[in-house]
Amino acid sequence: MPFPAVFTAYRVFQRDHRVRGEAALGWNIMSTARKPLVAGNWKLNKLVGEAVATVEALKPLVADVSNVDIVVCPVYTALHAAAQAAAGSNVEVGAQNAYNKENGAFTGEISPQMIKDTGCTWVIIGHSERRQYFGEGDALLNEKLHFALGTGLKVMFCIGETLEEREGGKMDDVLTRQITEGLKGVSEAQFANVAIAYEPVWAIGTGVTASPEQAESAHLFVRDLVRKLFGDAVADGVRIQYGGSAKPGNAAELISQPNVDGFLVGGAALQADSFAGIITAVSAHG
């Protein structure tokens, strides 16, 4: 077995044993103090009418859920209509991306101020598809994060490794770089408006889901790194979502892990009933 694979296996062994120890000692108390966040990333799907219909269908299914923050993230053209449909409910609306300028000659871009003007309260920054297909690097994403926070939007900041990086024993290095560079300069007060979404890229849209143990191992690594970089208060308070093919059938098992604080959902969020199934599973755990 190549050395990187041996090293990674050893790190996973260490974390798995630490996770079991934490559970035995009841160290999952912090996870129950963090209100779960379940967000649906609709990606490039749904016309305005379809987006509104999905929000309208979702609202009664989750109306009694008070212990989970719920967000849907439609395409730009549907943001205003979706926000109007969600108004007065426990469903918030977010955008899938934002630029780091308020206005100017930036054809095709949208600013956080424009997003907020539609009635949105959240934005996704750094999704793996933005990194992969549009070449967005850590420095740009850090600028976008700070600019969005400065406008009053809450941010789901995405991180995650590819299959090649994971199999090559580079997962820890990738996550360390993305967190260190991407979250650079974020204050303790600002972290109240930041959630970290861990996306194992190899599990997005593939139907392959990380095991609960794999998800917990990665989330624990992320929380430990946040603790090292930003301190105990931030590490204990920041919500870390799992973003790899969450479904109603696996949500309960995944959310039971001490360091999994919710989900960033893709395909399963496109239908109100399946998305509500995830939300109710999370709510029942709380």
C-alpha positions as a Python dict, from the first residue, in 0.01 Angstrom:
ca = {
    (1, 'M'): (0, 0, 0),
    (2, 'P'): (148, 341, -95),
    (3, 'F'): (251, 562, 196),
    (4, 'P'): (-23, 827, 139),
    (5, 'A'): (-288, 555, 157),
    (6, 'V'): (-133, 411, 472),
    (7, 'F'): (-119, 757, 631),
    (8, 'T'): (-479, 832, 540),
    (9, 'A'): (-595, 496, 675),
    (10, 'Y'): (-412, 567, 999),
    (11, 'R'): (-570, 913, 1029),
    (12, 'V'): (-916, 765, 968),
    (13, 'F'): (-844, 497, 1232),
    (14, 'Q'): (-746, 768, 1479),
    (15, 'R'): (-1056, 974, 1409),
    (16, 'D'): (-1294, 677, 1420),
    (17, 'H'): (-1167, 583, 1763),
    (18, 'R'): (-1186, 942, 1880),
    (19, 'V'): (-1542, 969, 1749),
    (20, 'R'): (-1646, 656, 1939),
    (21, 'G'): (-1480, 792, 2250),
    (22, 'E'): (-1662, 1122, 2220),
    (23, 'A'): (-1995, 948, 2177),
    (24, 'A'): (-1929, 731, 2479),
    (25, 'L'): (-1845, 1034, 2687),
    (26, 'G'): (-2149, 1225, 2570),
    (27, 'W'): (-1947, 1488, 2383),
    (28, 'N'): (-2226, 1527, 2128),
    (29, 'I'): (-2391, 1781, 2358),
    (30, 'M'): (-2245, 2063, 2146),
    (31, 'S'): (-2404, 1922, 1831),
    (32, 'T'): (-2751, 1944, 1989),
    (33, 'A'): (-2683, 2306, 2084),
    (34, 'R'): (-2621, 2391, 1717),
    (35, 'K'): (-2952, 2434, 1538),
    (36, 'P'): (-2942, 2213, 1226),
    (37, 'L'): (-2942, 2381, 886),
    (38, 'V'): (-3097, 2201, 590),
    (39, 'A'): (-3068, 2379, 255),
    (40, 'G'): (-3176, 2276, -91),
    (41, 'N'): (-2950, 2372, -380),
    (42, 'W'): (-3172, 2356, -687),
    (43, 'K'): (-2879, 2422, -923),
    (44, 'L'): (-2982, 2493, -1285),
    (45, 'N'): (-3339, 2371, -1245),
    (46, 'K'): (-3695, 2510, -1226),
    (47, 'L'): (-3858, 2799, -1408),
    (48, 'V'): (-4023, 3068, -1197),
    (49, 'G'): (-4362, 2897, -1182),
    (50, 'E'): (-4206, 2565, -1088),
    (51, 'A'): (-3997, 2727, -816),
    (52, 'V'): (-4302, 2896, -664),
    (53, 'A'): (-4502, 2573, -681),
    (54, 'T'): (-4226, 2384, -500),
    (55, 'V'): (-4208, 2642, -223),
    (56, 'E'): (-4586, 2640, -186),
    (57, 'A'): (-4585, 2259, -168),
    (58, 'L'): (-4301, 2256, 86),
    (59, 'K'): (-4448, 2506, 332),
    (60, 'P'): (-4730, 2294, 475),
    (61, 'L'): (-4505, 1988, 494),
    (62, 'V'): (-4259, 2163, 727),
    (63, 'A'): (-4483, 2422, 892),
    (64, 'D'): (-4452, 2258, 1233),
    (65, 'V'): (-4072, 2231, 1222),
    (66, 'S'): (-3918, 2486, 1457),
    (67, 'N'): (-3587, 2322, 1547),
    (68, 'V'): (-3433, 2326, 1196),
    (69, 'D'): (-3333, 2621, 977),
    (70, 'I'): (-3473, 2558, 627),
    (71, 'V'): (-3343, 2722, 308),
    (72, 'V'): (-3413, 2676, -63),
    (73, 'C'): (-3175, 2812, -327),
    (74, 'P'): (-3337, 2861, -669),
    (75, 'V'): (-3187, 3009, -985),
    (76, 'Y'): (-3148, 3388, -999),
    (77, 'T'): (-3457, 3445, -1211),
    (78, 'A'): (-3679, 3278, -950),
    (79, 'L'): (-3530, 3434, -635),
    (80, 'H'): (-3779, 3717, -596),
    (81, 'A'): (-4086, 3506, -667),
    (82, 'A'): (-3964, 3226, -438),
    (83, 'A'): (-3890, 3473, -160),
    (84, 'Q'): (-4239, 3618, -193),
    (85, 'A'): (-4389, 3269, -182),
    (86, 'A'): (-4186, 3184, 130),
    (87, 'A'): (-4263, 3512, 311),
    (88, 'G'): (-4416, 3461, 653),
    (89, 'S'): (-4316, 3094, 666),
    (90, 'N'): (-4023, 2911, 824),
    (91, 'V'): (-3860, 2866, 481),
    (92, 'E'): (-3581, 3105, 387),
    (93, 'V'): (-3446, 3166, 38),
    (94, 'G'): (-3085, 3186, -75),
    (95, 'A'): (-2886, 3231, -395),
    (96, 'Q'): (-2639, 2984, -539),
    (97, 'N'): (-2355, 3230, -596),
    (98, 'A'): (-2265, 3598, -576),
    (99, 'Y'): (-1990, 3822, -709),
    (100, 'N'): (-1753, 4034, -501),
    (101, 'K'): (-1859, 4371, -645),
    (102, 'E'): (-2174, 4575, -587),
    (103, 'N'): (-2209, 4695, -946),
    (104, 'G'): (-2010, 4779, -1258),
    (105, 'A'): (-1898, 4630, -1588),
    (106, 'F'): (-1917, 4264, -1486),
    (107, 'T'): (-2138, 4106, -1749),
    (108, 'G'): (-2341, 3809, -1628),
    (109, 'E'): (-2265, 3856, -1259),
    (110, 'I'): (-2494, 3934, -965),
    (111, 'S'): (-2405, 4119, -647),
    (112, 'P'): (-2498, 4032, -288),
    (113, 'Q'): (-2688, 4362, -272),
    (114, 'M'): (-2905, 4251, -566),
    (115, 'I'): (-2960, 3912, -405),
    (116, 'K'): (-3063, 4071, -78),
    (117, 'D'): (-3296, 4303, -269),
    (118, 'T'): (-3493, 4000, -392),
    (119, 'G'): (-3573, 3900, -34),
    (120, 'C'): (-3300, 3641, 8),
    (121, 'T'): (-3116, 3591, 336),
    (122, 'W'): (-2857, 3331, 234),
    (123, 'V'): (-2602, 3267, -40),
    (124, 'I'): (-2387, 2966, -129),
    (125, 'I'): (-2019, 3046, -185),
    (126, 'G'): (-1756, 2805, -317),
    (127, 'H'): (-1971, 2517, -437),
    (128, 'S'): (-1757, 2245, -595),
    (129, 'E'): (-1919, 2309, -933),
    (130, 'R'): (-1812, 2675, -914),
    (131, 'R'): (-1460, 2563, -830),
    (132, 'Q'): (-1450, 2291, -1095),
    (133, 'Y'): (-1635, 2443, -1392),
    (134, 'F'): (-1569, 2814, -1342),
    (135, 'G'): (-1219, 2803, -1196),
    (136, 'E'): (-1302, 2984, -873),
    (137, 'G'): (-1003, 2961, -640),
    (138, 'D'): (-957, 3012, -270),
    (139, 'A'): (-855, 3378, -288),
    (140, 'L'): (-1157, 3482, -497),
    (141, 'L'): (-1392, 3280, -279),
    (142, 'N'): (-1252, 3448, 31),
    (143, 'E'): (-1325, 3788, -128),
    (144, 'K'): (-1677, 3676, -218),
    (145, 'L'): (-1736, 3548, 135),
    (146, 'H'): (-1630, 3874, 300),
    (147, 'F'): (-1826, 4086, 54),
    (148, 'A'): (-2144, 3882, 101),
    (149, 'L'): (-2112, 3895, 480),
    (150, 'G'): (-2060, 4268, 458),
    (151, 'T'): (-2398, 4310, 291),
    (152, 'G'): (-2577, 4120, 567),
    (153, 'L'): (-2625, 3790, 386),
    (154, 'K'): (-2562, 3461, 563),
    (155, 'V'): (-2321, 3230, 383),
    (156, 'M'): (-2294, 2857, 329),
    (157, 'F'): (-1925, 2815, 245),
    (158, 'C'): (-1848, 2492, 60),
    (159, 'I'): (-1539, 2275, 85),
    (160, 'G'): (-1461, 1921, -25),
    (161, 'E'): (-1225, 1683, -199),
    (162, 'T'): (-1250, 1498, -531),
    (163, 'L'): (-1226, 1119, -560),
    (164, 'E'): (-871, 1148, -693),
    (165, 'E'): (-769, 1366, -400),
    (166, 'R'): (-928, 1130, -151),
    (167, 'E'): (-774, 817, -302),
    (168, 'G'): (-438, 993, -327),
    (169, 'G'): (-434, 1063, 45),
    (170, 'K'): (-471, 1440, -10),
    (171, 'M'): (-809, 1495, 156),
    (172, 'D'): (-664, 1653, 470),
    (173, 'D'): (-440, 1884, 269),
    (174, 'V'): (-726, 1994, 42),
    (175, 'L'): (-964, 2067, 329),
    (176, 'T'): (-690, 2245, 523),
    (177, 'R'): (-614, 2472, 227),
    (178, 'Q'): (-978, 2546, 151),
    (179, 'I'): (-1056, 2636, 512),
    (180, 'T'): (-734, 2825, 586),
    (181, 'E'): (-745, 3034, 269),
    (182, 'G'): (-1120, 3047, 213),
    (183, 'L'): (-1216, 3154, 565),
    (184, 'K'): (-916, 3379, 623),
    (185, 'G'): (-999, 3695, 814),
    (186, 'V'): (-1347, 3590, 929),
    (187, 'S'): (-1410, 3719, 1282),
    (188, 'E'): (-1581, 3533, 1564),
    (189, 'A'): (-1882, 3762, 1529),
    (190, 'Q'): (-1902, 3699, 1153),
    (191, 'F'): (-1897, 3323, 1205),
    (192, 'A'): (-2249, 3355, 1350),
    (193, 'N'): (-2356, 3407, 986),
    (194, 'V'): (-2138, 3135, 831),
    (195, 'A'): (-2208, 2765, 788),
    (196, 'I'): (-1951, 2529, 641),
    (197, 'A'): (-2080, 2274, 390),
    (198, 'Y'): (-1856, 1971, 349),
    (199, 'E'): (-1909, 1823, 3),
    (200, 'P'): (-1730, 1500, -82),
    (201, 'V'): (-1724, 1582, -454),
    (202, 'W'): (-1715, 1213, -542),
    (203, 'A'): (-2058, 1173, -380),
    (204, 'I'): (-2238, 1469, -541),
    (205, 'G'): (-2504, 1363, -789),
    (206, 'T'): (-2357, 1014, -814),
    (207, 'G'): (-2594, 836, -579),
    (208, 'V'): (-2288, 736, -377),
    (209, 'T'): (-2302, 861, -21),
    (210, 'A'): (-2026, 875, 234),
    (211, 'S'): (-2090, 637, 520),
    (212, 'P'): (-2191, 803, 847),
    (213, 'E'): (-1844, 720, 976),
    (214, 'Q'): (-1675, 879, 674),
    (215, 'A'): (-1890, 1191, 705),
    (216, 'E'): (-1824, 1220, 1078),
    (217, 'S'): (-1451, 1169, 1028),
    (218, 'A'): (-1433, 1453, 776),
    (219, 'H'): (-1658, 1682, 983),
    (220, 'L'): (-1450, 1617, 1294),
    (221, 'F'): (-1133, 1702, 1101),
    (222, 'V'): (-1293, 2027, 982),
    (223, 'R'): (-1410, 2122, 1331),
    (224, 'D'): (-1070, 2048, 1480),
    (225, 'L'): (-905, 2264, 1215),
    (226, 'V'): (-1151, 2548, 1279),
    (227, 'R'): (-1072, 2515, 1648),
    (228, 'K'): (-701, 2546, 1578),
    (229, 'L'): (-746, 2847, 1348),
    (230, 'F'): (-1033, 3036, 1512),
    (231, 'G'): (-1070, 2907, 1868),
    (232, 'D'): (-1311, 2705, 2077),
    (233, 'A'): (-1611, 2937, 2061),
    (234, 'V'): (-1616, 2940, 1681),
    (235, 'A'): (-1548, 2567, 1650),
    (236, 'D'): (-1820, 2473, 1897),
    (237, 'G'): (-2073, 2708, 1739),
    (238, 'V'): (-2020, 2680, 1363),
    (239, 'R'): (-2259, 2450, 1178),
    (240, 'I'): (-2104, 2195, 942),
    (241, 'Q'): (-2344, 2060, 682),
    (242, 'Y'): (-2299, 1738, 489),
    (243, 'G'): (-2337, 1787, 115),
    (244, 'G'): (-2305, 1451, -58),
    (245, 'S'): (-2626, 1292, -190),
    (246, 'A'): (-2833, 1322, 126),
    (247, 'K'): (-3175, 1157, 95),
    (248, 'P'): (-3474, 1087, 320),
    (249, 'G'): (-3347, 732, 360),
    (250, 'N'): (-3004, 821, 499),
    (251, 'A'): (-3068, 1155, 667),
    (252, 'A'): (-3149, 1015, 1013),
    (253, 'E'): (-2831, 807, 1028),
    (254, 'L'): (-2611, 1092, 904),
    (255, 'I'): (-2759, 1357, 1134),
    (256, 'S'): (-2703, 1129, 1433),
    (257, 'Q'): (-2330, 1186, 1398),
    (258, 'P'): (-2203, 1436, 1659),
    (259, 'N'): (-2042, 1677, 1411),
    (260, 'V'): (-2302, 1667, 1130),
    (261, 'D'): (-2521, 1975, 1174),
    (262, 'G'): (-2748, 1949, 872),
    (263, 'F'): (-2735, 1910, 496),
    (264, 'L'): (-2681, 2093, 169),
    (265, 'V'): (-2911, 1888, -51),
    (266, 'G'): (-2901, 1861, -429),
    (267, 'G'): (-3131, 1633, -628),
    (268, 'A'): (-3348, 1531, -332),
    (269, 'A'): (-3439, 1897, -275),
    (270, 'L'): (-3607, 1935, -614),
    (271, 'Q'): (-3924, 1765, -493),
    (272, 'A'): (-4104, 1908, -192),
    (273, 'D'): (-4191, 1569, -42),
    (274, 'S'): (-3837, 1428, -53),
    (275, 'F'): (-3685, 1751, 79),
    (276, 'A'): (-3944, 1760, 356),
    (277, 'G'): (-3856, 1399, 437),
    (278, 'I'): (-3497, 1503, 505),
    (279, 'I'): (-3606, 1801, 713),
    (280, 'T'): (-3846, 1596, 926),
    (281, 'A'): (-3578, 1331, 983),
    (282, 'V'): (-3343, 1599, 1109),
    (283, 'S'): (-3616, 1755, 1321),
    (284, 'A'): (-3703, 1420, 1479),
    (285, 'H'): (-3340, 1369, 1578),
    (286, 'G'): (-3337, 1705, 1756),
}
